[in-house]
Amino acid sequence: MLSASTVHIALRGRDDECDAIRRLLDRDSGGALLFHGPPGAGRSALLAYARRWATGRTVLTGAGLADESTLPYAGLHRLLDPVLDADTALPVRQRRLLRRVLGGDGCPADQRLALAAAVRSLLAAVAADRPLLCTVDDLDIGDRQSAWTLAVVARRLRRLPVAVLLTATAPATVDGVPAHRLRPLDADECHAMLTDRGHRPSAPVAAALATLSGGSPAALADLAGSLTPAQWRGEAPLPGTPPVDGALAAAYRARLDRLPAPTRRMVLLAALDHAADPGTLVRAAWSAGLTVEALAPAEAAGLLRTGPGGVTFPHPLARTMITAVAPLADLRAAHLLLAGTLAGGPLGRALRHATAPDCPADVLAAELTAAVDGASDRAAAAAALRRAADLTADPGRAAELTVAAARCAWTAGDPDQARG
């Protein structure tokens, strides 16, 4: 048997999850585990760790693909394709059903459980000679039919030498399977991860990167890969966000692309509404012909949570990455919709002018800033200044507007927004 150090590639902050994987793979009976968390939490790395540990096992590897999310059972076909020849060991009815479904002919609703039983029988046949490990990454991105079938199978493995490891953004993707939520890395774990990758950052640079990454392993890796030597030495400013061409941005794009268009628009509005004011979001949605109910698919996918207090996001970087990967036209339209919710007196008149479809961002920022002078509604003034800061390209000027917004929020009796 291998020792943990034999296959060790440091997965900082994931000791409990690695222990659970080893316990599952070292026992004779089967079982399943689900690892869930926001994009970039390190779920794929855990599956790779499991495959390295699984010496002496047959390994099947699958992953949910956004491009195949509308193709029923496409994910199941990709996972089982290397071992489909083993279906000769199945009863005739199971073999025919499995071949028909994976051949693209679909599965009648009353045969779904029979299909799951056929998949379980196929895995048992493959595991007859040596134990089997199946890993399926991003189960919630692929087609729903495959996800449901694999979940049914994963709950029925106790008597088989078959281990199934699944990953998803939200735990609700698979019920009845032991689940592990991947927490953010702390500052020491982030520093250790950078060291593992051959970097030798100073303590201030390491601490700054830990903060910028929000404890996300993917964000930390993306940031580290984008730094110049001067930035590593602390002689040049660090980037404000992970790069838009990195792995974390790609993960968010994949999840957003799978959502319906109205949901994507609502998610972007929610991400830009830093005040997290339900009224603002509802008004902006209404003016765009949308409703907050459009957020339901995003909540089911684990990208956000809704409640009486508004919309919240499961990771500090979620808002940043959602806005970073949005098309510029969509981003501008969302800014204009949110700005248009601010009303009252000169501020309202300025906004009606500034939110014209052909209004450039710099003009909108100037209109918002000018309209704040003399405005009696300090909460609206604070929101207007925050919008102006978002639309201002010059970092120095944007910082000035952010400070001014904080002052307005404080005088409006909203210390939380002032500190934010």
C-alpha positions, 0 to 999 in steps of 0.5 A: 500500500502507498503511503500518503507521502508517496503520492503527496502533492501538497493540497494545502488546507485539504487534509480532512478531504484527503483523509476521507479519500484514502479511507474510502479507497483503502477499504474493501467495500464501496462508497461515494463522496461529494466535494463541493464549493465555489469555482476555484476551491480545488475540487479537481485537485482532490480528484487528481489526488484520488487517482494517484492514490488508486493504485491497483484500481481501474480508473474511469474519469468523467467531467460535466461539460457546458457544451454537452449540457443539453445532450441527455446522458452525454456525460454518462457516455463519456464516463462509461465509453472505455468499458462499454464492452463489458456490458456483455456480462449484463442481463439482456434487458439491461444491456439493451436499455444501456445501449439504447440510451447511450446510443442517443435514443433517450430513456423513458421516464419509467425506465430511469431507475432501470437505467441506473441499475444497468449502470451499477451492473456495468460498474460491478462487471468492470470491478469483478477483476480489480476494484474500480474508481470513478471520478466525475468533475463538475457534475452540475455543469453537464447534462442533468440526466447523467447527474441524476443517474450517477447520483442514484448509482452513488447511493448504492455502492456499499456491496461493490468494490467501487468508489465514486468521487463527485464534485459540484458547486452546490451540495444539492446536486447530489443528495444522500452522499457524504459531502465535504464543503471546501473552505477558503485557505487561510493566510498561512496555507496560501503562503505555503501553497506559493512556496510549494510552487517555487515562489519565495514571496516576502511576508507582505506580498504573500499576505496581500496575495492571500487577501486578493485571492480570498483563499481560493487556490485557483485565484491564488495560482492565477495571481501568482502566474501573472506577477512580474519580478518587480511585483514579487519583490514588492516594488510594483503594485499588485493586480487588483483581481485575478486575470480574466484569462486564468482558470478561475475566470474560465470556471465562472464563464462555464457556469454562467454560460449554462444559465438562461440569458435572463438569469445571466442578466440578473446575476450580473445586476446582483453582482454589481449591486454592492449595496445588496439592496433588494429594492434596487435590484427589483427596480432594476430588474423591472425596468429591464423586463426581468423578475428576481425569480430569474435568479433561481437557476443561479441559486440552484447552481450554487453561484449565489443565495437569495433571502429576505436581506437580498442576494449574497455570494458564497465567496468574496471573489464571486462578484469580481469574477462575474463582472470581470467575465461579462461582455462589455455591452452587458456590463454597461447595460447593467450599470445603466439599469442600476444607475436608473434606479436612483431617483429624486430631484436633481439626481433623478433628472441627471440620471434620466439624461445620463442613462440614455442608451448612447451615454458614454460611461465617463459622461454618466460618471460625471453626471452622477457626480455633479448631481450629488451636489445639494442632493438631500437624499444622502443614501441615494447620493452614496449609491450614485457616487459608488456607481460613478466610481465603478464607471471611472477609469482613472484609479485615483479619481475612482478612489476619491469617489469611493471615499466620498460615497463612504462619507455620504453613507455615514451621514445617511446613517449606514455605517456598514456601507461606509465601511464597505 
